[in-house]
């Protein structure tokens, strides 16, 4: 697979959320290109997908736009229980439920959601992530929301105007931060 699915799979291979969901590195390497390819389709069809070819991608969910069965089916994500495996799918569902609860506690719609931002490991530190998000942040009339499970990302987002809204450590799951950038 080429394009944003491959790039995001490489970017998130060692991410705490995905090592929790799929602990086996070989299985994770096999399934993440599919997962992020579907996520990129979701962004392209129902949100916004920004790319720096060969380097990075950002997937945005638009203000007031929910993700229902139609959107998940349109992106190919209904195959997740089979593609991820039942155990990984259960962990994915449990963790994303925690993310959704945290989001509802800090912000209500409408807001722009920086759903996924990733840069290929070989391209990190070269300004790609900022180049992907800065134009969208500059034009957004809504608050912008994100979650990160990587503490090292918090200062990056703070430099781009985000503030930590909450920190969570669900039992047995990775710690995560919610962040908001006000217009």
Helices and strands as residue ranges (DSSP letters): H 4-12, H 16-21, H 25-46, E 48-52, E 56-61, H 69-75, G 77-79, H 80-84, H 86-106, E 112-119, G 121-123, H 128-139, E 144-148, H 151-159, E 163-169, E 175-181
